[in-house]
Amino acid sequence: MRAGTLETAALSVTCHPSHGFVISAIVDRASGQNILWNPPNAPLADLDGQIGPPGAESIETFDEGILAGGWFGMFPTAGLPGSRSDLWMHGEAPRLPWVVRDATATSISCSVDLPVSGFHLERVVQLDGTRVTVSTTAVNQSGGPRSITFGEHPCFRRELFAGGRIVLQSGSHGWVATPEQPEAARFAGDQPFLWPLVPLTTGGVEDASAVPMFPDARQDHLVLKPAGSRLVVESPQLGCAVVIEYDPLAFQHALLWQHFLPPGSPWPGDVFAVEPSSAPGCTFDDAVAAGAVRIIGDGESIRYWMSLHLERSASSRP
């Protein structure tokens, strides 16, 4: 199954089981707008089941041959492999074709067996009115314990949220990750902050909750420790807010990726992502340093969920 569309009166949701089970589009029927970002000529063809080389090479293969934007799951590692030469950027799961187990007008269930880590994954996308919920179950069938991190990666179009704000509950804090592109960094690397005021490379601080009106060529990662399990992204253009809620036991961290047409991008990406994660940071090394790697024994399982819905009222603020 190359693509499946779930529909209600409010939303249309397009899933691609054969391409990492990515959700490529969540279309608001009232405006006709896809709230998710896709790169130009997004590569949504069937994946061939080969996950490619691990380590640093896995970054290039993902960015140039797999990334279709949208919303995808990261498992059994979230983010970059760091110093590890035996791990893949964002894990094995988004690099593989999934098998459809069941599909209705408002839900689709798929599964995949991960060839290296030995996990069996089942993932369900459920549409209910204006809410999209993704639930994942991972079972370790490898024959031994496995160390994992995991997360969700919804990508948003900056221009659709321009002039809006990313709202976290009071008391949320974090730090600026070491820049991947120092020349494109707006925020000062390795600096702590109390959301939303984040230190700038030029000195002083800036309100990082504001989605800029124009692409400013920044490339930044802000590591977040939200005070709660509800995040809000406002869209003045749509006249509503996208509300992200997630499993508070599974996801105690989040990553804010800002990529507003920086120089040297592998694609013209004017995009940001708010990524609930099981561990803080951008790399597996960060998770190890924080003591946030999870150990799943043989035969054991882990379950988690995230939802995204549209709210057109002031109650969308935490």
Backbone as CSV, one residue per row, in Angstrom:
resi,resn,N_x,N_y,N_z,CA_x,CA_y,CA_z,C_x,C_y,C_z
1,MET,0.849,-1.185,0.000,0.000,0.000,0.000,0.890,1.241,0.000
2,ARG,0.846,2.002,-1.079,1.712,3.173,-1.192,1.231,4.332,-0.348
3,ALA,-0.051,4.596,-0.342,-0.582,5.710,0.437,-2.006,5.397,0.850
4,GLY,-2.360,5.858,2.025,-3.719,5.707,2.511,-4.178,7.025,3.101
5,THR,-5.426,7.384,2.869,-5.956,8.657,3.342,-7.073,8.419,4.343
6,LEU,-6.943,9.041,5.507,-7.960,9.004,6.550,-8.710,10.325,6.495
7,GLU,-10.028,10.287,6.702,-10.800,11.508,6.519,-11.905,11.660,7.564
8,THR,-12.054,12.900,8.039,-13.235,13.325,8.780,-13.699,14.631,8.144
9,ALA,-14.746,15.204,8.696,-15.233,16.480,8.158,-14.213,17.590,8.359
10,ALA,-13.305,17.433,9.327,-12.350,18.498,9.657,-10.983,18.318,9.025
11,LEU,-10.509,17.069,8.918,-9.138,16.818,8.484,-9.065,15.716,7.441
12,SER,-8.009,15.783,6.636,-7.631,14.707,5.736,-6.174,14.364,6.023
13,VAL,-5.897,13.101,6.301,-4.562,12.673,6.733,-4.039,11.613,5.761
14,THR,-2.861,11.864,5.172,-2.282,10.942,4.198,-1.080,10.224,4.794
15,CYS,-1.114,8.896,4.782,-0.046,8.054,5.331,0.610,7.256,4.213
16,HIS,1.892,6.960,4.388,2.652,6.194,3.396,3.325,5.009,4.083
17,PRO,2.614,3.888,4.232,3.210,2.719,4.891,4.504,2.249,4.227
18,SER,4.579,2.307,2.899,5.748,1.791,2.194,6.944,2.734,2.256
19,HIS,6.766,3.916,2.838,7.870,4.864,2.998,8.005,5.237,4.476
20,GLY,8.391,4.235,5.282,8.636,4.475,6.693,7.406,4.778,7.507
21,PHE,6.211,4.541,6.936,4.932,4.852,7.575,4.878,6.330,7.986
22,VAL,5.395,7.192,7.108,5.365,8.620,7.365,3.963,9.166,7.086
23,ILE,3.532,10.125,7.888,2.327,10.900,7.602,2.792,12.118,6.810
24,SER,2.481,12.175,5.535,2.995,13.266,4.702,2.133,14.515,4.791
25,ALA,0.848,14.360,5.114,-0.053,15.509,5.094,-1.133,15.383,6.160
26,ILE,-1.372,16.493,6.841,-2.560,16.675,7.677,-3.210,17.954,7.168
27,VAL,-4.238,17.803,6.370,-4.855,18.935,5.687,-6.071,19.416,6.466
28,ASP,-6.047,20.689,6.818,-7.183,21.359,7.452,-8.214,21.647,6.357
29,ARG,-9.341,20.977,6.398,-10.324,21.119,5.320,-10.884,22.546,5.224
30,ALA,-10.943,23.256,6.348,-11.505,24.606,6.322,-10.679,25.552,5.461
31,SER,-9.352,25.358,5.455,-8.458,26.235,4.695,-7.832,25.570,3.480
32,GLY,-7.861,24.228,3.468,-7.184,23.495,2.399,-5.679,23.411,2.585
33,GLN,-5.162,23.814,3.762,-3.725,23.867,4.008,-3.224,22.593,4.683
34,ASN,-2.056,22.104,4.209,-1.343,21.027,4.878,-0.500,21.651,5.975
35,ILE,-0.748,21.300,7.234,0.002,21.918,8.320,1.420,21.360,8.430
36,LEU,1.683,20.234,7.768,3.009,19.641,7.801,3.855,20.136,6.627
37,TRP,5.169,20.062,6.801,6.123,20.480,5.764,6.627,19.269,4.995
38,ASN,6.772,19.439,3.697,7.436,18.448,2.842,8.489,19.168,2.007
39,PRO,9.664,18.586,1.832,10.655,19.212,0.950,10.170,19.169,-0.493
40,PRO,10.686,20.040,-1.351,10.322,19.967,-2.769,10.646,18.582,-3.329
41,ASN,9.726,18.058,-4.124,9.906,16.717,-4.711,10.197,15.680,-3.622
42,ALA,9.395,15.709,-2.569,9.578,14.781,-1.452,9.663,13.338,-1.944
43,PRO,10.690,12.599,-1.511,10.891,11.233,-2.004,9.957,10.245,-1.307
44,LEU,8.739,10.095,-1.838,7.747,9.230,-1.197,7.578,7.890,-1.916
45,ALA,8.547,7.534,-2.737,8.496,6.236,-3.409,8.677,5.114,-2.391
46,ASP,8.281,3.901,-2.782,8.448,2.739,-1.908,9.914,2.574,-1.529
47,LEU,10.186,2.364,-0.239,11.539,2.058,0.202,11.846,0.593,-0.081
48,ASP,13.130,0.294,-0.294,13.499,-1.047,-0.760,13.838,-2.019,0.357
49,GLY,13.719,-1.588,1.626,14.006,-2.485,2.738,15.455,-2.493,3.164
50,GLN,16.310,-1.715,2.485,17.720,-1.607,2.860,17.901,-0.335,3.690
51,ILE,18.422,-0.460,4.894,18.521,0.715,5.766,19.783,1.520,5.528
52,GLY,20.701,1.012,4.699,21.892,1.778,4.364,22.963,1.704,5.437
53,PRO,24.081,2.386,5.211,25.193,2.332,6.165,24.876,3.088,7.440
54,PRO,25.407,2.621,8.586,25.184,3.309,9.859,26.183,4.447,10.062
55,GLY,26.143,5.031,11.248,27.099,6.070,11.600,26.872,7.366,10.851
56,ALA,27.965,8.087,10.618,27.881,9.401,9.984,27.253,9.333,8.597
57,GLU,27.508,8.252,7.873,26.927,8.123,6.526,25.409,8.084,6.550
58,SER,24.841,7.617,7.667,23.388,7.494,7.737,22.698,8.848,7.728
59,ILE,23.415,9.899,8.085,22.840,11.246,8.062,22.584,11.667,6.626
60,GLU,23.581,11.499,5.777,23.449,11.895,4.370,22.396,11.062,3.656
61,THR,22.394,9.753,3.894,21.425,8.908,3.185,19.997,9.236,3.596
62,PHE,19.802,9.606,4.860,18.456,9.962,5.294,18.027,11.299,4.699
63,ASP,18.893,12.305,4.832,18.540,13.646,4.358,18.309,13.691,2.850
64,GLU,19.071,12.926,2.102,19.025,13.053,0.647,18.155,12.018,-0.044
65,GLY,17.819,10.930,0.653,17.063,9.896,-0.038,15.786,9.436,0.642
66,ILE,15.608,9.812,1.920,14.471,9.287,2.681,13.573,10.399,3.220
67,LEU,14.161,11.483,3.713,13.376,12.517,4.375,12.296,13.080,3.463
68,ALA,11.041,12.879,3.859,9.899,13.429,3.128,9.146,14.430,3.982
69,GLY,9.776,14.860,5.096,9.099,15.768,6.008,7.954,15.064,6.697
70,GLY,6.815,15.767,6.820,5.651,15.158,7.449,5.884,14.850,8.914
71,TRP,5.312,13.737,9.352,5.421,13.291,10.744,5.823,11.822,10.709
72,PHE,6.978,11.517,11.292,7.464,10.137,11.314,7.977,9.791,12.705
73,GLY,8.042,8.502,12.977,8.547,8.023,14.248,10.031,7.733,14.176
74,MET,10.721,7.918,15.300,12.155,7.632,15.401,12.348,6.473,16.378
75,PHE,12.935,5.373,15.886,13.122,4.188,16.721,14.102,3.247,16.014
76,PRO,15.030,2.580,16.736,15.266,2.571,18.176,16.254,3.639,18.640
77,THR,16.529,4.633,17.784,17.300,5.796,18.217,16.645,7.045,17.657
78,ALA,16.611,8.093,18.471,16.076,9.382,18.041,17.239,10.334,17.815
79,GLY,17.243,10.989,16.664,18.286,11.955,16.382,19.525,11.338,15.771
80,LEU,20.652,11.998,15.979,21.916,11.640,15.334,22.631,10.505,16.075
81,PRO,23.440,9.710,15.347,24.168,8.620,16.007,25.306,9.101,16.883
82,GLY,25.754,10.363,16.703,26.869,10.851,17.497,28.147,10.100,17.179
83,SER,28.829,9.627,18.205,30.104,8.927,17.999,29.913,7.465,17.621
84,ARG,28.690,6.991,17.649,28.427,5.573,17.409,28.417,5.262,15.913
85,SER,29.194,4.276,15.530,29.272,3.864,14.132,28.332,2.699,13.822
86,ASP,27.543,2.279,14.838,26.646,1.134,14.649,25.177,1.542,14.774
87,LEU,24.899,2.851,14.728,23.533,3.342,14.837,23.173,4.189,13.629
88,TRP,21.856,4.367,13.421,21.363,5.107,12.266,20.656,6.385,12.716
89,MET,20.845,7.473,11.955,20.105,8.691,12.227,18.611,8.386,12.238
90,HIS,17.937,8.741,13.320,16.499,8.537,13.530,16.102,7.061,13.573
91,GLY,17.076,6.164,13.582,16.780,4.749,13.757,16.428,4.019,12.480
92,GLU,16.089,2.755,12.641,15.756,1.897,11.501,14.325,2.098,11.002
93,ALA,13.406,2.420,11.909,11.974,2.401,11.583,11.575,3.280,10.409
94,PRO,12.055,4.542,10.300,11.606,5.368,9.176,12.304,5.048,7.862
95,ARG,13.215,4.075,7.857,13.966,3.719,6.654,13.397,2.491,5.942
96,LEU,12.303,1.960,6.470,11.800,0.682,5.981,10.358,0.777,5.496
97,PRO,9.955,-0.109,4.578,8.529,-0.235,4.246,7.819,-1.012,5.348
98,TRP,6.624,-0.565,5.710,5.814,-1.209,6.735,4.700,-2.014,6.068
99,VAL,4.182,-3.003,6.797,3.099,-3.856,6.311,1.781,-3.374,6.908
100,VAL,0.780,-3.175,6.062,-0.541,-2.753,6.537,-1.253,-3.942,7.159
101,ARG,-1.695,-3.788,8.394,-2.427,-4.834,9.101,-3.935,-4.611,9.046
102,ASP,-4.331,-3.350,9.115,-5.765,-3.044,9.098,-5.924,-1.590,8.682
103,ALA,-7.000,-1.303,7.964,-7.253,0.073,7.539,-8.753,0.318,7.440
104,THR,-9.195,1.472,7.955,-10.573,1.913,7.839,-10.558,3.357,7.341
105,ALA,-11.725,3.975,7.310,-11.792,5.365,6.849,-11.105,6.324,7.814
106,THR,-10.923,5.916,9.069,-10.348,6.821,10.065,-9.162,6.233,10.827
107,SER,-8.671,5.065,10.427,-7.505,4.512,11.114,-6.726,3.593,10.186
108,ILE,-5.433,3.470,10.482,-4.591,2.524,9.756,-3.562,1.965,10.728
109,SER,-3.360,0.659,10.684,-2.430,-0.036,11.560,-1.382,-0.745,10.710
110,CYS,-0.106,-0.561,11.045,0.984,-1.175,10.286,2.011,-1.772,11.244
111,SER,2.849,-2.653,10.698,3.912,-3.252,11.500,5.180,-3.384,10.672
112,VAL,6.303,-3.542,11.389,7.587,-3.733,10.725,8.511,-4.461,11.691
113,ASP,9.408,-5.268,11.127,10.460,-5.920,11.903,11.778,-5.223,11.600
114,LEU,12.454,-4.761,12.638,13.698,-4.033,12.447,14.854,-5.031,12.324
115,PRO,15.606,-4.974,11.231,16.559,-6.038,10.920,17.794,-6.085,11.801
116,VAL,18.191,-4.979,12.402,19.417,-4.962,13.196,19.116,-5.041,14.692
117,SER,18.233,-4.191,15.187,17.944,-4.168,16.627,17.034,-5.304,17.057
118,GLY,16.299,-5.893,16.111,15.471,-7.041,16.434,14.134,-6.722,17.064
119,PHE,13.681,-5.487,16.948,12.368,-5.122,17.477,11.266,-5.375,16.455
120,HIS,10.104,-5.754,16.956,8.872,-5.787,16.156,8.047,-4.587,16.578
121,LEU,7.689,-3.729,15.606,6.931,-2.523,15.886,5.540,-2.614,15.290
122,GLU,4.567,-2.155,16.053,3.205,-1.961,15.555,2.831,-0.515,15.841
123,ARG,2.263,0.139,14.827,1.973,1.574,14.929,0.595,1.830,14.336
124,VAL,-0.221,2.589,15.067,-1.591,2.874,14.651,-1.769,4.374,14.536
125,VAL,-2.305,4.821,13.397,-2.698,6.213,13.218,-4.221,6.256,13.274
126,GLN,-4.740,7.054,14.199,-6.185,7.157,14.410,-6.612,8.607,14.256
127,LEU,-7.649,8.854,13.437,-8.190,10.190,13.228,-9.567,10.272,13.859
128,ASP,-9.749,11.278,14.744,-11.024,11.470,15.432,-11.345,12.958,15.413
129,GLY,-12.216,13.389,14.520,-12.549,14.800,14.409,-11.351,15.610,13.963
130,THR,-10.851,16.482,14.860,-9.678,17.300,14.552,-8.412,16.753,15.195
131,ARG,-8.459,15.522,15.707,-7.317,14.951,16.427,-6.731,13.753,15.689
132,VAL,-5.398,13.775,15.543,-4.652,12.642,14.999,-3.816,12.059,16.132
133,THR,-4.004,10.773,16.421,-3.243,10.107,17.474,-2.433,8.971,16.873
134,VAL,-1.153,8.936,17.217,-0.274,7.852,16.777,0.173,7.076,18.009
135,SER,-0.082,5.778,18.012,0.292,4.899,19.125,1.269,3.855,18.622
136,THR,2.323,3.611,19.391,3.374,2.675,18.981,3.609,1.637,20.068
137,THR,3.746,0.389,19.653,4.161,-0.698,20.541,5.408,-1.336,19.948
138,ALA,6.457,-1.464,20.743,7.711,-2.069,20.295,8.036,-3.261,21.190
139,VAL,8.264,-4.414,20.573,8.576,-5.649,21.301,9.986,-6.087,20.933
140,ASN,10.819,-6.313,21.934,12.186,-6.762,21.700,12.185,-8.260,21.425
141,GLN,12.514,-8.626,20.188,12.588,-10.032,19.798,14.019,-10.405,19.387
142,SER,14.992,-9.675,19.918,16.384,-9.836,19.478,17.110,-10.984,20.139
143,GLY,16.607,-11.458,21.282,17.301,-12.494,22.028,18.169,-11.967,23.149
144,GLY,18.219,-10.633,23.299,19.011,-10.037,24.374,18.528,-8.636,24.676
145,PRO,19.095,-7.989,25.687,18.675,-6.625,26.028,19.116,-5.636,24.957
146,ARG,18.347,-4.574,24.800,18.659,-3.534,23.819,18.579,-2.153,24.472
147,SER,19.514,-1.280,24.100,19.532,0.106,24.565,18.874,0.981,23.514
148,ILE,17.890,1.784,23.921,17.133,2.543,22.942,16.865,3.979,23.408
149,THR,16.632,4.843,22.425,15.945,6.117,22.600,14.887,6.174,21.508
150,PHE,13.886,7.034,21.660,12.820,7.076,20.654,12.118,8.425,20.722
151,GLY,11.388,8.751,19.666,10.686,10.027,19.649,9.768,10.155,18.455
152,GLU,9.045,11.274,18.405,8.157,11.609,17.293,8.681,12.878,16.621
153,HIS,8.515,12.957,15.300,9.144,14.034,14.526,8.140,14.663,13.559
154,PRO,7.236,15.529,14.058,6.361,16.266,13.149,7.041,17.539,12.658
155,CYS,7.039,17.756,11.346,7.679,18.919,10.726,6.609,19.929,10.301
156,PHE,6.825,21.206,10.606,5.841,22.240,10.313,6.390,23.289,9.352
157,ARG,5.506,23.834,8.531,5.863,24.884,7.574,5.952,26.230,8.288
158,ARG,7.140,26.853,8.264,7.283,28.131,8.967,6.285,29.173,8.480
159,GLU,6.100,29.283,7.148,5.253,30.359,6.637,3.811,30.234,7.099
160,LEU,3.359,29.002,7.394,1.985,28.809,7.837,1.791,29.238,9.293
161,PHE,2.893,29.275,10.055,2.833,29.641,11.479,3.503,30.984,11.759
162,ALA,3.928,31.677,10.705,4.630,32.949,10.861,3.805,33.934,11.685
163,GLY,4.464,34.569,12.646,3.777,35.509,13.524,3.108,34.862,14.718
164,GLY,3.109,33.534,14.766,2.556,32.817,15.899,3.617,32.530,16.951
165,ARG,3.256,31.743,17.931,4.182,31.433,19.018,4.141,29.935,19.326
166,ILE,5.266,29.456,19.831,5.357,28.100,20.356,5.223,28.231,21.867
167,VAL,4.118,27.747,22.408,3.777,28.001,23.806,4.000,26.739,24.634
168,LEU,4.871,26.861,25.641,5.113,25.804,26.613,4.623,26.291,27.971
169,GLN,4.344,25.364,28.847,3.890,25.733,30.180,4.987,26.459,30.944
170,SER,4.587,27.335,31.831,5.521,28.105,32.638,6.460,27.174,33.407
171,GLY,7.726,27.548,33.446,8.728,26.724,34.118,9.501,25.823,33.185
172,SER,9.141,25.789,31.911,9.890,25.004,30.933,11.280,25.629,30.741
173,HIS,12.260,24.783,30.535,13.635,25.278,30.397,14.402,24.370,29.457
174,GLY,15.704,24.614,29.308,16.500,23.778,28.423,17.867,24.367,28.172
175,TRP,18.477,23.926,27.071,19.770,24.483,26.676,19.887,24.442,25.157
176,VAL,20.825,25.251,24.647,21.069,25.297,23.215,22.084,24.215,22.869
177,ALA,21.741,23.370,21.902,22.668,22.321,21.487,23.870,22.924,20.759
178,THR,24.991,22.207,20.779,26.163,22.638,20.015,25.778,22.759,18.548
179,PRO,26.032,23.905,17.904,25.559,24.107,16.521,26.203,23.139,15.527
180,GLU,25.367,22.612,14.634,25.882,21.820,13.521,26.498,22.723,12.460
181,GLN,25.902,23.895,12.277,26.399,24.902,11.338,26.632,26.195,12.120
182,PRO,27.814,26.398,12.686,28.049,27.601,13.499,27.751,28.899,12.763
183,GLU,28.012,28.914,11.456,27.770,30.136,10.694,26.283,30.442,10.544
184,ALA,25.422,29.431,10.765,23.976,29.624,10.631,23.269,29.666,11.980
185,ALA,24.028,29.560,13.080,23.423,29.514,14.411,22.991,30.908,14.857
186,ARG,21.774,31.023,15.336,21.279,32.271,15.907,21.479,32.293,17.416
187,PHE,21.401,31.107,18.020,21.482,31.018,19.469,22.845,30.468,19.902
188,ALA,23.305,30.902,21.068,24.632,30.562,21.564,24.675,29.126,22.061
189,GLY,25.517,28.322,21.459,25.588,26.904,21.762,25.998,26.602,23.186
190,ASP,25.448,25.502,23.708,25.797,24.979,25.032,25.427,25.938,26.162
191,GLN,24.399,26.772,25.933,23.956,27.714,26.940,22.580,27.308,27.488
192,PRO,22.397,27.360,28.815,21.080,27.052,29.392,20.136,28.237,29.233
193,PHE,18.841,27.983,29.348,17.860,29.068,29.283,16.590,28.664,30.017
194,LEU,15.827,29.673,30.399,14.469,29.488,30.901,13.539,29.947,29.794
195,TRP,12.767,29.025,29.249,11.901,29.321,28.111,10.986,30.512,28.429
196,PRO,10.838,31.445,27.457,11.280,31.383,26.061,12.505,32.225,25.741
197,LEU,13.207,32.793,26.754,14.324,33.698,26.481,15.622,32.912,26.335
198,VAL,16.166,32.927,25.110,17.317,32.088,24.773,18.500,32.980,24.392
199,PRO,19.731,32.668,24.898,20.905,33.493,24.595,21.253,33.493,23.101
200,LEU,21.594,34.677,22.593,21.965,34.855,21.195,23.482,34.760,21.015
201,THR,23.914,34.392,19.829,25.351,34.366,19.529,25.944,35.770,19.595
202,THR,25.118,36.787,19.370,25.579,38.172,19.366,25.479,38.840,20.732
203,GLY,25.047,38.107,21.739,24.853,38.659,23.068,23.396,38.982,23.318
204,GLY,23.022,39.014,24.588,21.629,39.249,24.922,20.801,37.998,24.722
205,VAL,19.486,38.168,24.776,18.574,37.050,24.626,17.474,37.412,23.637
206,GLU,16.767,36.376,23.168,15.648,36.583,22.251,14.512,35.653,22.648
207,ASP,13.295,36.094,22.384,12.115,35.268,22.622,12.037,34.202,21.534
208,ALA,12.461,32.996,21.869,12.515,31.917,20.877,11.168,31.302,20.600
209,SER,10.135,31.718,21.333,8.806,31.163,21.077,8.166,31.762,19.838
210,ALA,8.681,32.919,19.376,8.101,33.603,18.224,8.544,32.953,16.923
211,VAL,7.570,32.564,16.086,7.891,32.025,14.763,8.116,33.216,13.838
212,PRO,9.316,33.341,13.235,9.632,34.548,12.460,8.746,34.709,11.220
213,MET,8.563,35.965,10.819,7.732,36.275,9.663,8.411,35.878,8.358
214,PHE,9.753,35.869,8.356,10.505,35.557,7.140,11.624,34.581,7.485
215,PRO,12.068,33.757,6.534,13.195,32.850,6.795,14.467,33.654,7.011
216,ASP,15.163,33.405,8.113,16.334,34.204,8.463,17.637,33.412,8.387
217,ALA,17.608,32.260,7.717,18.802,31.442,7.446,19.370,30.766,8.685
218,ARG,18.596,30.702,9.765,19.113,30.047,10.972,19.023,28.529,10.863
219,GLN,19.906,27.865,11.598,19.862,26.413,11.798,20.221,26.180,13.255
220,ASP,19.217,25.865,14.065,19.419,25.715,15.506,18.659,24.508,16.037
221,HIS,19.174,23.954,17.135,18.478,22.930,17.903,18.412,23.393,19.360
222,LEU,17.204,23.510,19.884,17.015,23.867,21.283,16.497,22.635,22.020
223,VAL,17.231,22.216,23.035,16.867,21.053,23.837,15.936,21.524,24.938
224,LEU,14.724,20.972,24.977,13.684,21.454,25.881,13.362,20.433,26.977
225,LYS,13.106,20.968,28.151,12.547,20.184,29.249,11.200,20.833,29.573
226,PRO,10.135,20.435,28.861,8.833,21.078,29.069,8.273,20.786,30.459
227,ALA,7.589,21.780,31.009,6.896,21.602,32.284,5.479,21.116,31.985
228,GLY,5.368,19.850,31.651,4.073,19.295,31.257,4.203,18.525,29.963
229,SER,3.090,18.007,29.484,3.093,17.165,28.274,2.136,17.717,27.225
230,ARG,2.091,19.042,27.139,1.223,19.723,26.184,1.968,20.924,25.610
231,LEU,2.128,20.970,24.291,2.796,22.051,23.589,1.821,22.636,22.577
232,VAL,1.912,23.940,22.343,0.989,24.611,21.445,1.770,25.409,20.413
233,VAL,1.378,25.288,19.143,1.982,26.083,18.073,0.867,26.879,17.403
234,GLU,0.926,28.197,17.527,-0.138,29.057,17.020,0.050,29.362,15.534
235,SER,-1.054,29.438,14.813,-1.036,29.818,13.405,-2.028,30.958,13.175
236,PRO,-1.563,32.210,13.184,-2.469,33.321,12.877,-3.115,33.192,11.501
237,GLN,-2.373,32.622,10.553,-2.907,32.480,9.197,-4.126,31.571,9.169
238,LEU,-4.075,30.472,9.936,-5.202,29.545,9.982,-6.259,29.965,11.000
239,GLY,-5.888,30.874,11.896,-6.815,31.268,12.946,-7.032,30.177,13.962
240,CYS,-6.004,29.373,14.192,-6.130,28.281,15.151,-4.752,27.948,15.706
241,ALA,-4.705,26.948,16.555,-3.448,26.465,17.105,-3.363,24.960,16.919
242,VAL,-2.155,24.482,16.700,-1.890,23.051,16.687,-1.447,22.662,18.094
243,VAL,-2.165,21.765,18.704,-1.879,21.335,20.070,-1.265,19.936,20.028
244,ILE,-0.081,19.821,20.593,0.624,18.541,20.673,0.529,18.037,22.109
245,GLU,0.007,16.847,22.285,-0.041,16.189,23.588,0.616,14.821,23.452
246,TYR,1.212,14.338,24.524,1.958,13.089,24.407,2.049,12.368,25.742
247,ASP,2.462,11.113,25.646,2.613,10.230,26.797,3.632,10.831,27.769
248,PRO,3.199,11.268,28.964,4.125,11.958,29.876,5.174,11.036,30.489
249,LEU,4.923,9.739,30.510,5.914,8.809,31.051,6.986,8.472,30.017
250,ALA,6.582,8.400,28.758,7.532,8.050,27.698,8.374,9.242,27.269
251,PHE,7.735,10.420,27.198,8.383,11.609,26.651,8.471,12.692,27.725
252,GLN,9.671,12.869,28.255,9.884,13.923,29.255,10.766,15.041,28.705
253,HIS,11.095,14.950,27.422,11.960,15.928,26.780,11.400,16.240,25.391
254,ALA,11.936,17.285,24.801,11.562,17.626,23.427,12.729,18.372,22.792
255,LEU,12.735,18.386,21.466,13.756,19.091,20.710,13.059,20.035,19.748
256,LEU,13.486,21.301,19.730,12.969,22.268,18.767,14.035,22.469,17.697
257,TRP,13.725,22.031,16.486,14.629,22.183,15.333,14.124,23.342,14.482
258,GLN,15.003,24.302,14.220,14.669,25.444,13.369,15.621,25.456,12.178
259,HIS,15.067,25.410,10.986,15.856,25.289,9.755,15.195,26.198,8.718
260,PHE,15.560,27.484,8.773,14.865,28.487,7.973,15.740,28.934,6.799
261,LEU,15.883,28.017,5.830,16.685,28.229,4.623,18.138,28.594,4.929
262,PRO,18.827,27.809,5.773,20.239,28.090,6.029,21.086,27.745,4.807
263,PRO,22.258,28.356,4.664,23.129,28.011,3.545,23.622,26.574,3.669
264,GLY,23.783,25.917,2.535,24.299,24.553,2.544,23.286,23.490,2.887
265,SER,21.996,23.837,2.926,20.966,22.840,3.223,20.883,21.824,2.091
266,PRO,20.670,20.534,2.411,20.516,19.530,1.345,19.219,19.689,0.556
267,TRP,18.296,20.510,1.058,17.052,20.845,0.371,16.623,22.219,0.860
268,PRO,15.853,22.965,0.077,15.429,24.298,0.517,14.375,24.203,1.616
269,GLY,14.833,23.977,2.834,13.928,23.724,3.950,13.631,24.966,4.759
270,ASP,12.376,25.419,4.723,11.896,26.503,5.574,10.937,25.858,6.563
271,VAL,11.503,25.265,7.621,10.782,24.282,8.414,11.245,24.313,9.866
272,PHE,10.321,23.969,10.766,10.714,23.717,12.146,9.976,22.476,12.628
273,ALA,10.539,21.847,13.642,9.936,20.637,14.203,9.968,20.723,15.719
274,VAL,8.889,20.287,16.339,8.811,20.159,17.793,8.707,18.670,18.067
275,GLU,9.773,18.082,18.622,9.930,16.627,18.658,9.925,16.081,20.087
276,PRO,8.810,15.544,20.571,8.836,14.854,21.866,9.818,13.682,21.819
277,SER,10.604,13.529,22.874,11.663,12.523,22.865,11.808,11.874,24.233
278,SER,12.306,10.645,24.217,12.529,9.931,25.468,13.804,10.382,26.174
279,ALA,14.672,11.101,25.455,15.961,11.505,26.010,16.290,12.921,25.557
280,PRO,17.076,13.657,26.342,17.438,15.012,25.939,18.591,15.025,24.942
281,GLY,18.675,16.101,24.156,19.808,16.280,23.262,19.523,15.907,21.830
282,CYS,20.592,15.970,21.024,20.491,15.699,19.581,21.077,14.353,19.179
283,THR,21.890,13.757,20.035,22.620,12.552,19.664,22.454,11.455,20.715
284,PHE,22.844,10.249,20.323,22.815,9.137,21.271,23.802,9.378,22.405
285,ASP,24.915,10.046,22.098,25.885,10.402,23.144,25.241,11.276,24.212
286,ASP,24.389,12.222,23.782,23.698,13.084,24.747,22.818,12.263,25.678
287,ALA,22.124,11.273,25.114,21.246,10.428,25.918,22.046,9.616,26.929
288,VAL,23.194,9.104,26.505,24.062,8.335,27.411,24.559,9.229,28.536
289,ALA,25.021,10.435,28.180,25.552,11.361,29.179,24.491,11.747,30.203
290,ALA,23.229,11.812,29.771,22.133,12.192,30.671,21.569,11.004,31.439
291,GLY,22.071,9.815,31.178,21.532,8.622,31.825,20.108,8.321,31.409
292,ALA,19.768,8.684,30.146,18.383,8.573,29.686,18.158,7.455,28.677
293,VAL,19.166,6.615,28.460,18.986,5.465,27.569,18.136,4.414,28.273
294,ARG,17.163,3.870,27.558,16.305,2.836,28.135,16.822,1.453,27.745
295,ILE,16.767,0.517,28.685,17.163,-0.862,28.435,15.896,-1.707,28.369
296,ILE,15.679,-2.352,27.232,14.509,-3.208,27.045,14.997,-4.653,26.918
297,GLY,14.581,-5.507,27.835,15.014,-6.888,27.833,14.352,-7.700,26.728
298,ASP,14.935,-8.846,26.442,14.361,-9.723,25.416,12.937,-10.134,25.813
299,GLY,12.017,-9.991,24.882,10.626,-10.326,25.139,9.838,-9.211,25.792
300,GLU,10.507,-8.159,26.243,9.816,-7.038,26.865,9.327,-6.058,25.799
301,SER,8.367,-5.218,26.170,7.799,-4.274,25.218,7.695,-2.890,25.839
302,ILE,7.527,-1.900,24.981,7.305,-0.527,25.405,6.211,0.059,24.530
303,ARG,5.354,0.867,25.127,4.239,1.476,24.401,4.230,2.975,24.681
304,TYR,3.882,3.760,23.673,3.799,5.203,23.861,2.912,5.810,22.778
305,TRP,2.522,7.090,22.991,1.617,7.729,22.047,1.886,9.234,21.984
306,MET,1.417,9.839,20.899,1.413,11.287,20.737,0.195,11.661,19.920
307,SER,-0.416,12.803,20.236,-1.550,13.281,19.446,-1.322,14.726,19.015
308,LEU,-1.989,15.081,17.949,-1.928,16.437,17.407,-3.348,16.816,17.020
309,HIS,-3.819,17.975,17.487,-5.154,18.395,17.083,-5.229,19.905,16.904
310,LEU,-6.231,20.363,16.180,-6.424,21.774,15.919,-7.452,22.333,16.894
311,GLU,-7.134,23.496,17.454,-8.071,24.193,18.327,-8.241,25.613,17.818
312,ARG,-9.482,26.041,17.748,-9.775,27.394,17.272,-10.342,28.256,18.391
313,SER,-9.800,28.088,19.595,-10.269,28.873,20.741,-9.082,29.240,21.614
314,ALA,-9.282,30.210,22.485,-8.225,30.671,23.379,-7.789,29.607,24.352
315,SER,-8.604,28.554,24.507,-8.269,27.486,25.464,-7.091,26.647,25.007
316,SER,-6.595,26.885,23.788,-5.452,26.120,23.307,-4.168,26.453,24.057
317,ARG,-4.132,27.592,24.747,-2.924,27.924,25.502,-2.824,27.065,26.771
318,PRO,-1.604,26.577,27.114,-1.445,25.788,28.333,-1.788,26.618,29.564
